[in-house]
Amino acid sequence: MRRYFHVSGRSSGMEYTTLSSTGMDVSKICLGCMSFGSQDDWMLDEDEGRELVERAIDLGINFFDTANVYSSGESEDILGDVLAEYDRDEQVVATKVRWPGAKDHRNAEGLSRKTIEQELDHSLDRLGMDTVDLYQIHRWDDDTPIETTLRALDDAVRRGKVRHIGASSMYAHQFQRALHVSDRENLARFETMQNLNHLTYREEEREMYPICDRENIGVLPWSPLAAGYLTRPHEEFTETTRGEHEVDYGTPYHEGPGSQEINERVQELAAEKGVTMAQIALAWQFQNDHVDTPIVGTSSIEHLEDAVEALDVKLSASDVEYLEEPYEPVEVFGFE
């Protein structure tokens, strides 16, 4: 059972939840650190990343998500350097493996034992940690049997390098198979699912969320603001550098048959309540009983502060129904 509570003495009003079977208490906002590094023009350098993490901690955020592939490991470097100046015991850190980190070679990607073991060591070194709280596979690997992957992850848990393991976007049947293998072989099982879900992409609600509910899996939606599509009027989406990138990447956020109307309804509710569109979109995540902690990635302290304030935005049942009503199914996305 999920439980939510405020921390006394914090002006931010941050809320916390127990992350499924891990037992860890994490903030209701997880700071996504994909924006740290130098790989793209919109990313934050070391000083800017430090400022954002420090403000996040001030606001009560204690949960941080990164990956070895983010800016070829720079994200882990930046996050680790900042957190080294704080009490490590107070922070919950998640990273991922599947794609190449700082080095790109034949065995730098995938979910083989070799790749997992070497990339985990590299991630721990960059983060400056002996143990990572949550280690996630960053997608499914068709070339490696899931039994091999799970045994390598189980060994990492037994050796004390990893506390808990999680998964990211995949088909529901793949996730259920992985859970079955863990149970059959008495191996550490995935305790979290980091998947794509927001107001204009809700395909995970059909199969994945019921599995997560039944198996007590924590849900950590990535891109809860649809890469910015739910933060500004529909016609302005492609006017930003990030918006252009998402269109080139082929994301379906703005192309679904109901997306534009949903965008307009988010605008309307935001105006009625005197808040931002982003706060409405995040409030929809916070009220969702399936969701533990959305992963909010931002390059702006102002937007981070707005996200925390969204915890105070309450949506009625009729508000939620109004926002969801225009949605129509789209092809599944984000599994590759």
Rosetta silent file (secondary structure, phi, psi, omega in degrees, C-alpha in Angstrom):
SEQUENCE: MRRYFHVSGRSSGMEYTTLSSTGMDVSKICLGCMSFGSQDDWMLDEDEGRELVERAIDLGINFFDTANVYSSGESEDILGDVLAEYDRDEQVVATKVRWPGAKDHRNAEGLSRKTIEQELDHSLDRLGMDTVDLYQIHRWDDDTPIETTLRALDDAVRRGKVRHIGASSMYAHQFQRALHVSDRENLARFETMQNLNHLTYREEEREMYPICDRENIGVLPWSPLAAGYLTRPHEEFTETTRGEHEVDYGTPYHEGPGSQEINERVQELAAEKGVTMAQIALAWQFQNDHVDTPIVGTSSIEHLEDAVEALDVKLSASDVEYLEEPYEPVEVFGFE
SCORE:     score description
SCORE:     0.000 S_00000001
   1 L     0.000  131.428  179.963    0.000    0.000    0.000 S_00000001
   2 L   -79.925  142.228  176.642    1.367    3.391   -0.945 S_00000001
   3 L  -130.668  146.278 -176.438    1.502    6.042    1.763 S_00000001
   4 E  -126.516  141.899  178.938    2.075    9.760    1.399 S_00000001
   5 E  -157.291  158.315  176.559    3.215   12.286    3.958 S_00000001
   6 E   -94.328  154.675  173.246    4.731   15.734    4.321 S_00000001
   7 L   -96.999  123.664 -178.903    8.043   16.465    5.991 S_00000001
   8 L   -68.612  148.120  177.356    7.628   18.928    8.817 S_00000001
   9 L    87.943   -7.053  177.900    9.807   22.016    8.803 S_00000001
  10 L   -99.909  128.720 -179.699   10.087   22.206    5.026 S_00000001
  11 L   -75.715  -15.522 -174.349    8.494   25.212    3.405 S_00000001
  12 L   -72.271  -23.613 -175.261    8.335   23.395    0.070 S_00000001
  13 L    71.635   24.318  178.702    5.473   21.125    1.073 S_00000001
  14 L   -59.598  141.780  175.672    7.284   18.190   -0.506 S_00000001
  15 E  -112.077  155.286 -177.520    5.462   14.881   -0.206 S_00000001
  16 E  -129.356  156.714  178.294    7.031   11.454    0.036 S_00000001
  17 E  -141.010  152.670  173.702    5.921    7.934   -0.768 S_00000001
  18 E   -81.210  123.392 -174.042    7.156    4.441   -0.043 S_00000001
  19 L   -81.255   87.559  175.320    8.500    3.080   -3.312 S_00000001
  20 H    47.189 -138.801 -174.852    6.701   -0.241   -3.678 S_00000001
  21 H   -76.515   -5.077  178.312    8.435   -3.273   -2.191 S_00000001
  22 H   -67.331  -28.842 -176.504   11.791   -1.470   -1.852 S_00000001
  23 L    78.745   -4.616 -179.386   10.597    0.150    1.365 S_00000001
  24 L   -76.896  138.900  174.438   12.535    3.308    0.456 S_00000001
  25 E   -92.087  121.026 -177.491   10.829    6.642    1.081 S_00000001
  26 E  -125.250  154.092  177.597   11.251    8.874   -1.947 S_00000001
  27 E   -65.186  150.598 -178.828   10.022   12.336   -2.852 S_00000001
  28 L   -71.123   -3.217  170.302    6.891   12.517   -4.981 S_00000001
  29 L  -124.895  126.687  173.093    9.072   14.176   -7.614 S_00000001
  30 E  -101.688  128.501  178.636   12.150   12.421   -8.953 S_00000001
  31 E   -81.541  115.072  174.697   14.661   14.763  -10.600 S_00000001
  32 E   -80.674  132.625 -171.836   15.625   13.384  -14.000 S_00000001
  33 L  -109.042   23.563  178.410   19.230   14.194  -14.840 S_00000001
  34 L   -65.236  -19.848 -177.161   19.293   13.613  -18.594 S_00000001
  35 L   -83.785    1.095 -178.989   19.849   17.357  -19.071 S_00000001
  36 E   -90.742  128.387  176.356   23.286   17.276  -17.396 S_00000001
  37 L   135.019 -160.276 -174.476   26.307   17.284  -19.683 S_00000001
  38 L  -131.774   11.718 -174.501   27.531   18.652  -22.991 S_00000001
  39 L   -68.012  -35.093  179.577   26.096   16.302  -25.602 S_00000001
  40 L  -129.805  158.993 -176.104   23.412   18.781  -26.771 S_00000001
  41 L   -61.178  -31.034 -175.881   23.088   22.566  -26.735 S_00000001
  42 L   -82.096   -1.466 -176.896   20.152   22.510  -24.296 S_00000001
  43 L   -80.238  160.465 -178.628   22.076   20.582  -21.629 S_00000001
  44 E   -94.822  136.990  176.373   23.436   22.003  -18.373 S_00000001
  45 L   -79.150 -175.466 -173.365   27.148   22.203  -17.695 S_00000001
  46 H   -59.896  -44.958 -179.257   28.672   21.209  -14.351 S_00000001
  47 H   -66.008  -41.986 -179.661   27.978   24.521  -12.594 S_00000001
  48 H   -68.435  -39.531  177.009   24.424   24.726  -13.891 S_00000001
  49 H   -63.662  -41.439  177.729   23.753   21.095  -13.009 S_00000001
  50 H   -59.350  -45.480 -179.156   25.094   21.672   -9.515 S_00000001
  51 H   -60.406  -40.532 -178.302   22.797   24.638   -9.017 S_00000001
  52 H   -68.556  -44.130 -179.731   19.767   22.612  -10.099 S_00000001
  53 H   -64.707  -42.551  179.789   20.563   19.630   -7.847 S_00000001
  54 H   -62.354  -39.816  177.751   21.243   21.869   -4.865 S_00000001
  55 H   -67.696  -37.169  177.805   17.918   23.651   -5.359 S_00000001
  56 H   -60.085  -44.552  179.023   16.167   20.299   -5.694 S_00000001
  57 H   -63.772  -41.389  176.462   17.570   19.193   -2.350 S_00000001
  58 H   -57.189  -35.446 -177.392   16.499   22.514   -0.800 S_00000001
  59 L   -81.829   -2.631  177.446   12.979   21.804   -2.068 S_00000001
  60 L    98.608    2.890  177.926   12.937   18.404   -0.402 S_00000001
  61 L   -73.412  129.638  179.543   13.661   16.212   -3.420 S_00000001
  62 L  -124.788    9.034 -174.164   15.670   13.159   -2.376 S_00000001
  63 E  -123.151  124.412 -175.240   15.266   10.967   -5.490 S_00000001
  64 E  -130.785  134.691 -178.187   17.526   11.356   -8.540 S_00000001
  65 E  -121.407  128.263  178.081   17.497    9.391  -11.794 S_00000001
  66 L  -139.250 -166.797  178.795   20.352    9.229  -14.290 S_00000001
  67 L  -162.371  154.122  178.905   21.930    6.731  -16.712 S_00000001
  68 L   -63.336  -27.231 -175.349   25.337    5.731  -17.998 S_00000001
  69 L   -83.469  -16.278 -176.744   24.335    6.844  -21.499 S_00000001
  70 H   -66.497  112.853 -178.069   23.313   10.398  -20.563 S_00000001
  71 H    50.009   42.523  176.072   25.906   12.607  -22.190 S_00000001
  72 H    52.627   41.470  176.201   28.277    9.599  -22.216 S_00000001
  73 H    95.822  -12.382 -178.347   28.491    9.431  -18.437 S_00000001
  74 H   -62.076  -35.833  179.642   28.775   13.159  -17.744 S_00000001
  75 H   -58.849  -46.349  178.671   25.381   13.187  -16.049 S_00000001
  76 H   -62.766  -40.436  178.267   26.543   10.612  -13.495 S_00000001
  77 H   -58.201  -50.180 -176.735   29.762   12.566  -12.949 S_00000001
  78 H   -63.982  -48.035 -179.246   27.913   15.824  -12.263 S_00000001
  79 H   -61.406  -44.822 -179.427   25.292   14.249  -10.017 S_00000001
  80 H   -62.121  -40.986 -179.910   27.888   12.302   -8.065 S_00000001
  81 H   -62.934  -39.976 -179.439   30.089   15.349   -7.490 S_00000001
  82 H   -70.675  -48.129 -175.671   27.178   17.348   -6.069 S_00000001
  83 H   -66.821  -20.851  178.331   25.753   14.608   -3.870 S_00000001
  84 L   -62.769  -21.489 -178.570   29.218   13.934   -2.421 S_00000001
  85 L   -90.683    2.567  179.036   28.832   17.200   -0.513 S_00000001
  86 L  -119.816  172.222  175.955   25.625   16.020    1.164 S_00000001
  87 L   -70.253  110.341 -176.371   24.719   13.171    3.491 S_00000001
  88 H   -59.752  -31.575 -177.447   24.669   10.237    1.090 S_00000001
  89 H   -63.936  -22.685 -175.709   22.310    8.306    3.350 S_00000001
  90 H   -85.157  -13.484 -174.511   19.563   10.866    2.763 S_00000001
  91 L  -104.921  147.207  175.026   19.564   10.540   -1.036 S_00000001
  92 E  -114.713  121.160 -173.829   18.101    7.828   -3.262 S_00000001
  93 E  -119.291  132.929  177.430   19.954    7.442   -6.556 S_00000001
  94 E  -121.888  139.263  171.845   18.883    5.470   -9.612 S_00000001
  95 E  -139.245 -179.404 -170.514   20.875    4.816  -12.769 S_00000001
  96 E  -139.846  163.411  176.525   20.542    2.542  -15.790 S_00000001
  97 E  -140.235  140.091  172.116   22.354    0.153  -18.114 S_00000001
  98 L   168.332  -42.381 -178.147   21.680   -0.929  -21.716 S_00000001
  99 L  -105.784  164.062 -175.919   23.314    1.665  -23.978 S_00000001
 100 L   -61.452  144.004  175.263   27.008    2.698  -24.133 S_00000001
 101 L   -93.970 -124.221 -177.547   28.390    4.911  -21.386 S_00000001
 102 L   -68.967  -26.679  179.384   31.670    6.812  -21.642 S_00000001
 103 L  -115.749  141.004  179.897   33.105    4.183  -23.992 S_00000001
 104 L  -119.384  109.977  178.748   31.418    2.816  -27.100 S_00000001
 105 L  -149.368 -176.377 -172.082   32.588   -0.629  -28.221 S_00000001
 106 L   -58.624  -34.802 -177.716   31.092   -4.025  -29.005 S_00000001
 107 L  -108.789   23.047  177.898   30.406   -4.903  -25.375 S_00000001
 108 L   -87.377  -12.477 -179.972   29.511   -1.438  -24.166 S_00000001
 109 L  -131.749  165.803 -176.567   25.819   -1.987  -24.756 S_00000001
 110 L   103.997 -172.480 -177.914   23.265   -4.692  -24.176 S_00000001
 111 L  -128.101   34.610  173.438   22.404   -6.668  -21.054 S_00000001
 112 L   -71.984  164.167  176.324   25.035   -9.403  -21.070 S_00000001
 113 H   -59.825  -42.792 -179.777   26.813  -10.219  -17.813 S_00000001
 114 H   -58.735  -49.649 -177.912   29.984   -8.598  -19.142 S_00000001
 115 H   -63.266  -46.502 -178.919   28.227   -5.368  -20.061 S_00000001
 116 H   -59.949  -47.025 -175.644   26.256   -5.162  -16.819 S_00000001
 117 H   -67.472  -43.319 -178.231   29.264   -5.807  -14.602 S_00000001
 118 H   -73.042  -38.546 -179.655   31.635   -3.417  -16.358 S_00000001
 119 H   -71.284  -32.895  175.598   29.062   -0.639  -16.826 S_00000001
 120 H   -63.665  -44.338  177.711   27.922   -0.910  -13.216 S_00000001
 121 H   -60.469  -42.596  179.098   31.516   -0.457  -12.051 S_00000001
 122 H   -64.046  -42.017 -179.908   31.904    2.572  -14.335 S_00000001
 123 H   -64.041  -44.610  179.206   28.635    4.078  -13.084 S_00000001
 124 H   -61.984  -38.274  178.701   29.568    3.586   -9.435 S_00000001
 125 H   -64.389  -45.725  179.645   32.948    5.201  -10.097 S_00000001
 126 H   -66.064  -37.733  179.955   31.383    8.238  -11.769 S_00000001
 127 H   -77.211  -14.979 -178.469   28.754    8.554   -9.042 S_00000001
 128 L    69.378   36.537 -175.704   31.398    8.165   -6.330 S_00000001
 129 L  -128.637  152.213  173.840   29.375    5.442   -4.617 S_00000001
 130 L   -87.285  -27.084 -176.886   29.962    1.902   -3.440 S_00000001
 131 L  -140.893  136.301  174.965   26.294    0.979   -3.877 S_00000001
 132 E  -102.861  140.802 -173.585   23.532    2.371   -6.070 S_00000001
 133 E   -70.000  -39.640 -177.360   20.017    2.334   -4.659 S_00000001
 134 E  -140.073  119.556 -179.863   18.178    1.407   -7.867 S_00000001
 135 E  -114.676  120.859 -170.776   19.785   -0.120  -10.963 S_00000001
 136 E  -117.452  142.567  170.602   17.501   -0.291  -13.996 S_00000001
 137 E   -79.781  133.848 -168.500   17.693   -1.935  -17.385 S_00000001
 138 L   -87.290    2.458  173.075   17.226    0.876  -19.896 S_00000001
 139 L   170.338  172.250  176.346   15.225   -1.274  -22.364 S_00000001
 140 L   -75.419  151.598  177.037   14.856   -4.952  -23.253 S_00000001
 141 L  -120.949  105.393 -178.880   17.756   -6.751  -24.971 S_00000001
 142 L   -67.164  -18.740 -175.629   16.596   -9.300  -27.550 S_00000001
 143 L   -89.073   -8.511 -178.984   20.138  -10.640  -27.943 S_00000001
 144 L  -123.278  127.370  177.164   20.593  -11.710  -24.327 S_00000001
 145 L   -57.319  138.437 -178.531   18.377  -14.253  -22.536 S_00000001
 146 H   -61.723  -28.134  176.680   16.538  -12.588  -19.689 S_00000001
 147 H   -60.342  -41.863  179.448   17.808  -15.380  -17.418 S_00000001
 148 H   -63.977  -45.670 -179.984   21.393  -14.231  -18.046 S_00000001
 149 H   -61.254  -46.320 -177.205   20.522  -10.604  -17.354 S_00000001
 150 H   -67.935  -35.010  177.417   18.655  -11.387  -14.157 S_00000001
 151 H   -66.717  -38.953  177.880   21.415  -13.618  -12.813 S_00000001
 152 H   -65.699  -41.009  178.682   23.962  -10.833  -13.365 S_00000001
 153 H   -68.042  -39.571  178.048   21.688   -8.326  -11.636 S_00000001
 154 H   -61.881  -40.949  177.684   21.009  -10.753   -8.784 S_00000001
 155 H   -62.476  -39.026  179.337   24.754  -11.180   -8.278 S_00000001
 156 H   -63.394  -37.738  176.743   25.162   -7.397   -8.139 S_00000001
 157 H   -66.886  -45.952 -177.989   22.545   -7.255   -5.387 S_00000001
 158 H   -64.818  -30.151  178.779   24.181  -10.110   -3.450 S_00000001
 159 L   -81.975   -6.548  177.791   27.587   -8.421   -3.723 S_00000001
 160 L    83.556   13.169  177.595   26.181   -5.209   -2.264 S_00000001
 161 L   -86.234  -21.375 -178.264   26.762   -3.085   -5.354 S_00000001
 162 E  -135.644  137.696  177.896   23.033   -2.661   -5.998 S_00000001
 163 E   -90.746  -43.276 -177.871   20.170   -2.467   -3.502 S_00000001
 164 E  -142.670  155.219  178.339   17.195   -2.866   -5.837 S_00000001
 165 E  -119.315  151.520 -179.753   16.657   -3.458   -9.549 S_00000001
 166 E  -142.148  173.332 -179.690   14.135   -1.958  -11.933 S_00000001
 167 E  -127.416  169.366  177.101   13.129   -1.972  -15.581 S_00000001
 168 E  -130.312 -174.809 -168.921   12.155    0.591  -18.193 S_00000001
 169 L   -41.235  124.945  177.870    9.838    0.727  -21.203 S_00000001
 170 L  -162.852  172.222  175.582    9.047   -2.690  -22.664 S_00000001
 171 L   -71.016  148.632 -178.128    6.074   -4.800  -23.663 S_00000001
 172 H   -60.436  -36.629 -179.360    3.938   -6.046  -20.803 S_00000001
 173 H   -66.924  -31.404  176.902    4.492   -9.670  -21.808 S_00000001
 174 H   -67.927  -43.689 -178.998    8.269   -9.157  -21.577 S_00000001
 175 H   -64.396  -43.327  178.868    7.986   -7.658  -18.115 S_00000001
 176 H   -63.435  -37.640  176.856    5.722  -10.449  -16.909 S_00000001
 177 H   -62.445  -43.334  179.751    8.168  -13.010  -18.278 S_00000001
 178 H   -61.993  -43.069  178.723   11.047  -11.390  -16.396 S_00000001
 179 H   -63.056  -39.248  179.146    9.083  -11.443  -13.142 S_00000001
 180 H   -64.285  -42.799  179.166    8.228  -15.116  -13.716 S_00000001
 181 H   -62.425  -43.703  178.696   11.885  -16.019  -14.307 S_00000001
 182 H   -59.011  -44.461 -179.203   12.923  -14.234  -11.100 S_00000001
 183 H   -67.222  -40.883 -178.482   10.306  -16.106   -9.100 S_00000001
 184 H   -66.653  -40.137 -175.404   11.138  -19.459  -10.696 S_00000001
 185 H   -97.418    3.237 -178.888   14.906  -19.110  -10.221 S_00000001
 186 L    57.679   48.103  178.938   14.759  -17.296   -6.867 S_00000001
 187 L  -108.863  158.644  174.361   16.516  -14.247   -8.289 S_00000001
 188 L   -53.763  137.996 -177.870   16.138  -10.576   -7.402 S_00000001
 189 L  -111.102  155.898  176.918   13.055   -9.297   -9.209 S_00000001
 190 E   -62.258  132.528 -178.651   12.320   -5.959  -10.789 S_00000001
 191 E  -112.844   -6.908  178.179   10.683   -3.671   -8.226 S_00000001
 192 E  -139.903  155.403  174.276   10.095   -0.608  -10.394 S_00000001
 193 E  -129.325  118.377  176.023    8.945    0.205  -13.911 S_00000001
 194 E  -101.673  104.636 -172.658   10.102    3.434  -15.559 S_00000001
 195 L  -129.793  168.788  179.647    7.758    3.876  -18.490 S_00000001
 196 E   -89.063  119.759  176.772    6.355    6.532  -20.796 S_00000001
 197 L  -159.643  128.109  176.288    2.943    7.778  -19.701 S_00000001
 198 E  -160.351 -176.615 -171.877    1.269   11.179  -19.770 S_00000001
 199 L   -60.043  -29.727 -178.705   -2.000   12.775  -20.830 S_00000001
 200 L  -105.574    8.647  171.563   -1.357   12.377  -24.559 S_00000001
 201 E  -148.324  101.813 -172.238    0.225    8.895  -24.371 S_00000001
 202 L  -125.232   25.848 -177.177   -1.619    6.473  -22.086 S_00000001
 203 H   -66.032  -23.169 -179.893   -1.052    3.074  -23.683 S_00000001
 204 H   -66.703  -18.860 -177.565    0.663    1.779  -20.521 S_00000001
 205 H   -72.189  -16.216 -176.097   -2.666    1.854  -18.718 S_00000001
 206 L   -75.886  -48.054 -175.179   -3.965   -1.115  -20.723 S_00000001
 207 L  -125.479  -42.529 -173.719   -1.569   -3.860  -19.631 S_00000001
 208 H   -67.296  -45.606 -177.667    1.521   -2.550  -17.844 S_00000001
 209 H   -63.974  -40.769  175.066   -0.182   -0.690  -15.013 S_00000001
 210 H   -59.720  -37.823  176.184   -2.403   -3.643  -14.037 S_00000001
 211 H   -62.732  -45.823 -178.344    0.712   -5.837  -13.847 S_00000001
 212 H   -62.246  -40.098  177.456    2.482   -3.260  -11.686 S_00000001
 213 H   -63.307  -46.743 -176.310   -0.504   -3.024   -9.350 S_00000001
 214 H   -66.949  -35.621 -174.366   -0.800   -6.784   -9.012 S_00000001
 215 H   -97.552    5.950 -178.667    2.952   -7.365   -8.514 S_00000001
 216 L    57.684   49.897  179.370    3.572   -4.359   -6.214 S_00000001
 217 L   -99.667  130.454  176.550    5.865   -2.674   -8.737 S_00000001
 218 E   -71.675  140.234 -177.326    6.696    1.008   -8.301 S_00000001
 219 E  -112.225  124.736 -176.565    5.794    3.186  -11.307 S_00000001
 220 L  -126.001   82.069 -176.535    8.107    6.034  -12.358 S_00000001
 221 L   -62.895  132.239  172.642    6.758    7.679  -15.539 S_00000001
 222 E   -95.649  155.167 -177.181    9.372    9.366  -17.694 S_00000001
 223 L    52.637   52.923 -178.387    8.569   12.479  -19.717 S_00000001
 224 L   -65.866  -15.407  178.267    5.403   13.248  -17.696 S_00000001
 225 L  -104.528   15.995  178.283    5.122   16.586  -19.514 S_00000001
 226 H    55.380   46.498  178.851    5.421   14.984  -22.963 S_00000001
 227 H    53.590   31.944  177.461    8.821   16.589  -23.570 S_00000001
 228 H    99.559  -10.617 -178.274    7.213   20.014  -23.141 S_00000001
 229 H   -62.770  -30.857 -178.818    4.127   19.428  -25.285 S_00000001
 230 H   -92.595   11.887 -179.481    1.885   19.759  -22.219 S_00000001
 231 H  -109.521   -4.685 -178.032    3.600   22.946  -21.032 S_00000001
 232 L  -152.529  161.344  179.003    2.633   25.311  -23.851 S_00000001
 233 L   -55.385  147.536 -175.867   -0.097   25.735  -26.477 S_00000001
 234 H   -47.723  -46.052 -173.827   -0.103   23.133  -29.247 S_00000001
 235 H   -71.287  -12.458 -178.283    0.974   25.555  -31.953 S_00000001
 236 H   -97.535   -4.195 -172.770    4.041   26.653  -29.957 S_00000001
 237 H   -58.749  -47.082 -175.256    5.489   23.177  -29.382 S_00000001
 238 H   -80.864    2.778  178.511    7.841   23.113  -32.366 S_00000001
 239 H   -81.318  -10.398  178.629    9.078   26.642  -31.669 S_00000001
 240 L   -99.381  156.670  178.089   11.468   25.315  -29.028 S_00000001
 241 H   -61.342  -41.495  179.936   14.741   23.475  -29.646 S_00000001
 242 H   -66.429  -39.242  178.802   13.495   20.527  -27.582 S_00000001
 243 H   -61.704  -43.167  177.821   10.215   20.470  -29.499 S_00000001
 244 H   -60.502  -40.766  179.227   12.057   20.324  -32.828 S_00000001
 245 H   -61.817  -44.053 -177.519   14.149   17.457  -31.469 S_00000001
 246 H   -66.614  -36.727  177.444   11.072   15.492  -30.415 S_00000001
 247 H   -64.974  -44.537  178.275    9.424   15.947  -33.800 S_00000001
 248 H   -62.892  -34.760 -178.596   12.582   14.733  -35.544 S_00000001
 249 H   -72.819  -21.353  176.779   12.755   11.814  -33.117 S_00000001
 250 L    93.003   20.806  179.716    9.226   10.807  -34.068 S_00000001
 251 L   -66.873  144.521 -175.129    7.480   11.093  -30.722 S_00000001
 252 L   -90.673   10.540 -171.947    3.679   10.804  -30.960 S_00000001
 253 L   -56.297  -43.901 -172.677    2.891   13.408  -28.292 S_00000001
 254 L   -99.707    1.568 -173.602    1.495   16.040  -30.617 S_00000001
 255 L  -109.757   -9.857 -179.956    0.190   13.750  -33.369 S_00000001
 256 L   -61.184  151.328 -176.326   -2.370   11.578  -31.559 S_00000001
 257 L   -59.434  -24.235  179.084   -5.967   12.061  -32.736 S_00000001
 258 L  -109.069    3.925 -171.427   -6.918   13.627  -29.395 S_00000001
 259 H   -62.426  -45.973 -177.180   -3.656   15.378  -28.533 S_00000001
 260 H   -63.754  -40.865  179.340   -4.525   18.892  -29.630 S_00000001
 261 H   -67.300  -37.651  175.909   -7.836   18.872  -27.772 S_00000001
 262 H   -61.438  -45.065  177.965   -6.144   17.538  -24.637 S_00000001
 263 H   -56.673  -43.694 -179.620   -3.573   20.311  -24.944 S_00000001
 264 H   -66.535  -35.622  178.634   -6.362   22.873  -25.208 S_00000001
 265 H   -71.709  -33.949  173.996   -8.144   21.440  -22.169 S_00000001
 266 H   -62.996  -44.143  175.948   -4.929   21.614  -20.149 S_00000001
 267 H   -56.531  -47.028 -176.202   -4.682   25.278  -21.159 S_00000001
 268 H   -62.196  -47.446 -179.856   -8.284   25.877  -20.132 S_00000001
 269 H   -66.225  -36.927  178.043   -7.963   24.251  -16.698 S_00000001
 270 H   -61.374  -43.212  178.715   -4.679   26.040  -16.049 S_00000001
 271 H   -64.286  -41.710 -179.331   -6.334   29.393  -16.757 S_00000001
 272 H   -63.138  -38.917 -175.186   -9.294   28.538  -14.510 S_00000001
 273 H   -93.795   -4.997  179.404   -7.073   27.544  -11.593 S_00000001
 274 L    69.207   35.436  178.965   -4.471   30.258  -12.100 S_00000001
 275 L  -127.338 -178.715  179.783   -1.601   27.811  -12.555 S_00000001
 276 L   -87.848  162.307  175.404    0.654   26.746  -15.409 S_00000001
 277 H   -59.997  -41.439 -179.875   -0.108   24.066  -17.969 S_00000001
 278 H   -59.367  -37.700 -179.459    2.822   22.032  -16.630 S_00000001
 279 H   -68.172  -34.213  175.388    1.300   22.091  -13.162 S_00000001
 280 H   -66.269  -45.376 -179.241   -1.988   20.724  -14.470 S_00000001
 281 H   -62.715  -37.615  178.318   -0.186   17.926  -16.320 S_00000001
 282 H   -74.813  -36.861  177.160    1.820   17.044  -13.205 S_00000001
 283 H   -60.176  -34.667  176.504   -1.227   17.251  -10.945 S_00000001
 284 H   -63.316  -38.365  176.538   -2.806   14.629  -13.199 S_00000001
 285 H   -66.361  -45.182 -175.032    0.190   12.378  -12.504 S_00000001
 286 H   -63.938  -31.457 -178.247    0.094   12.989   -8.752 S_00000001
 287 L   -84.134   -6.090 -176.363   -3.575   12.026   -8.445 S_00000001
 288 L   -80.592  116.802 -177.305   -3.049    8.781  -10.369 S_00000001
 289 L   -63.761  -19.765  178.022   -3.096    5.826   -7.955 S_00000001
 290 L   -73.556  -27.166 -168.559   -0.897    3.827  -10.351 S_00000001
 291 L   -92.991  130.893  172.513    1.950    6.366  -10.182 S_00000001
 292 L   -88.019  -58.708 -173.210    4.544    6.528   -7.416 S_00000001
 293 L  -150.063  109.960  174.950    6.869    9.270   -8.613 S_00000001
 294 L   -69.729  145.511  178.537    7.009   10.971  -12.012 S_00000001
 295 E   -93.044  111.688 -175.941   10.509   11.721  -13.269 S_00000001
 296 E  -101.294  113.257  175.742   10.706   15.434  -13.964 S_00000001
 297 E  -101.855  131.395 -178.934   13.569   16.504  -16.186 S_00000001
 298 L  -151.610  157.022  173.828   14.242   20.210  -16.479 S_00000001
 299 L  -112.978   11.853 -174.347   17.048   22.644  -17.194 S_00000001
 300 L  -128.112  128.226  175.913   15.358   25.479  -15.287 S_00000001
 301 H   -63.577  -39.053  178.550   15.224   26.132  -11.552 S_00000001
 302 H   -59.942  -43.277  179.184   12.004   28.084  -12.099 S_00000001
 303 H   -68.438  -33.165  176.168   10.376   25.093  -13.782 S_00000001
 304 H   -64.917  -43.874  178.178   11.602   22.830  -10.983 S_00000001
 305 H   -63.467  -39.112  176.338   10.019   25.110   -8.399 S_00000001
 306 H   -61.328  -39.107 -179.188    6.785   25.129  -10.424 S_00000001
 307 H   -63.352  -41.410  178.790    6.819   21.328  -10.422 S_00000001
 308 H   -65.937  -40.105  178.763    7.052   21.218   -6.636 S_00000001
 309 H   -65.146  -23.731  179.243    4.224   23.730   -6.337 S_00000001
 310 H   -64.429  -18.365  176.225    2.099   21.436   -8.522 S_00000001
 311 H   -61.968  -22.925  179.948    1.822   19.122   -5.508 S_00000001
 312 H   -91.879   -4.460  179.225   -0.676   21.636   -4.124 S_00000001
 313 L   -84.394  120.273 -177.786   -2.808   21.680   -7.287 S_00000001
 314 L  -106.680  132.768  177.227   -5.864   19.508   -6.756 S_00000001
 315 L  -108.607  132.477  175.903   -7.909   18.072   -9.589 S_00000001
 316 L   -77.135  167.805  176.848  -11.479   16.953   -9.032 S_00000001
 317 H   -59.606  -36.439  178.923  -12.817   13.736  -10.521 S_00000001
 318 H   -70.827  -33.333  175.324  -14.610   15.831  -13.133 S_00000001
 319 H   -62.030  -46.630 -178.976  -11.359   17.667  -13.951 S_00000001
 320 H   -62.565  -44.893  179.177   -9.601   14.358  -14.535 S_00000001
 321 H   -61.347  -39.690 -179.731  -12.441   13.050  -16.676 S_00000001
 322 H   -64.549  -40.488  179.746  -12.415   16.276  -18.714 S_00000001
 323 H   -70.140  -37.470 -173.861   -8.673   15.991  -19.369 S_00000001
 324 H   -83.838  -24.480 -170.438   -8.775   12.307  -20.267 S_00000001
 325 L   -54.969  -40.055 -177.523  -11.948   12.217  -22.377 S_00000001
 326 L   -74.049   -9.024 -172.649  -10.435   13.203  -25.776 S_00000001
 327 L   -63.987  136.364  173.859   -7.717   10.535  -25.643 S_00000001
 328 L  -129.696  149.785 -175.494   -7.669    7.949  -28.408 S_00000001
 329 L   -59.763  148.044  174.128   -5.271    4.999  -28.744 S_00000001
 330 L  -132.035  168.417  177.402   -1.981    5.433  -30.591 S_00000001
 331 L   -63.820  145.544  179.500    0.754    2.993  -31.556 S_00000001
 332 L   -63.148  148.248 -173.230    2.984    1.937  -28.682 S_00000001
 333 L  -145.401  151.130  171.368    6.154    3.994  -28.458 S_00000001
 334 L    95.064    7.789 -177.113    9.390    4.124  -26.507 S_00000001
 335 L   -90.088   -7.594 -177.039   10.318    0.442  -26.328 S_00000001
 336 L  -104.437    0.000    0.000   13.407    0.703  -28.540 S_00000001
